[in-house]
Amino acid sequence: MEMQNIVIFALIGAVCMFIVTGGVISMTSEDEPSSILLASGATTGGIVGAAISYMTSTLSANDFVSGYSAPDMKVGLPTF
């Protein structure tokens, strides 16, 4: 399951950076984005996405809520 998450985040990162790279190149220069520049942006996004997925998969939910204590819940009907 962990490997699937890493691959999914790598693909999402690659697609996002592919789009962002194409947009940045189109807005900042008169030239059309080349496939080499788009591929390098997608590769960078894939690496970043996989790294983020790997780092977050090693953390558990208890790491985020350590030190948090929930208030005691009252149970039962009120007394008058």
C-alpha positions in Angstrom: 0.0 0.0 0.0 2.9 2.4 0.8 4.4 1.9 -2.7 1.0 2.7 -4.3 0.8 6.0 -2.4 4.3 6.9 -3.5 3.5 6.2 -7.2 0.2 8.1 -7.0 1.8 11.1 -5.5 4.7 10.9 -8.0 2.2 10.9 -10.9 0.2 13.7 -9.5 3.3 15.8 -8.9 4.6 15.0 -12.5 1.3 16.1 -14.1 1.1 19.3 -12.0 4.6 20.3 -12.7 4.1 19.5 -16.4 1.3 22.0 -16.5 3.0 24.6 -14.4 6.2 24.4 -16.4 4.3 24.8 -19.7 2.4 27.8 -18.3 5.5 29.5 -16.9 7.4 29.1 -20.1 4.5 30.3 -22.2 4.0 33.4 -20.1 7.7 34.4 -19.7 9.0 33.9 -23.2 7.7 34.3 -26.8 8.6 30.6 -27.6 6.5 27.6 -27.3 7.6 25.2 -24.5 9.8 22.4 -25.8 9.2 18.8 -24.9 12.6 18.7 -23.1 11.6 21.5 -20.7 8.2 20.0 -20.1 9.7 16.6 -19.4 12.2 18.1 -16.9 9.4 19.9 -15.1 7.4 16.7 -14.9 10.4 14.8 -13.7 11.0 17.4 -11.0 7.4 17.2 -9.9 7.4 13.5 -9.8 10.5 13.4 -7.6 9.0 16.0 -5.2 5.7 14.3 -5.1 7.3 10.9 -4.3 9.5 12.5 -1.6 6.5 14.2 0.1 4.5 11.0 0.0 7.4 9.0 1.4 8.0 11.5 4.2 4.3 11.6 5.2 3.9 7.9 5.1 6.4 7.4 7.8 4.5 9.7 10.1 1.4 8.4 11.9 -1.7 10.2 13.0 -0.4 10.0 16.6 2.5 12.2 15.7 0.2 15.0 14.7 -2.0 14.9 17.8 0.5 14.1 20.4 0.0 16.3 23.4 -3.7 16.9 22.5 -6.1 15.6 25.1 -9.8 15.5 24.4 -12.1 16.8 27.1 -14.1 14.2 29.1 -17.5 13.6 27.6 -20.6 13.7 29.8 -22.8 10.6 29.4 -26.4 10.2 30.5 -29.5 12.3 31.1 -29.3 15.6 33.0 -30.6 15.6 36.5 -32.9 18.4 37.7 
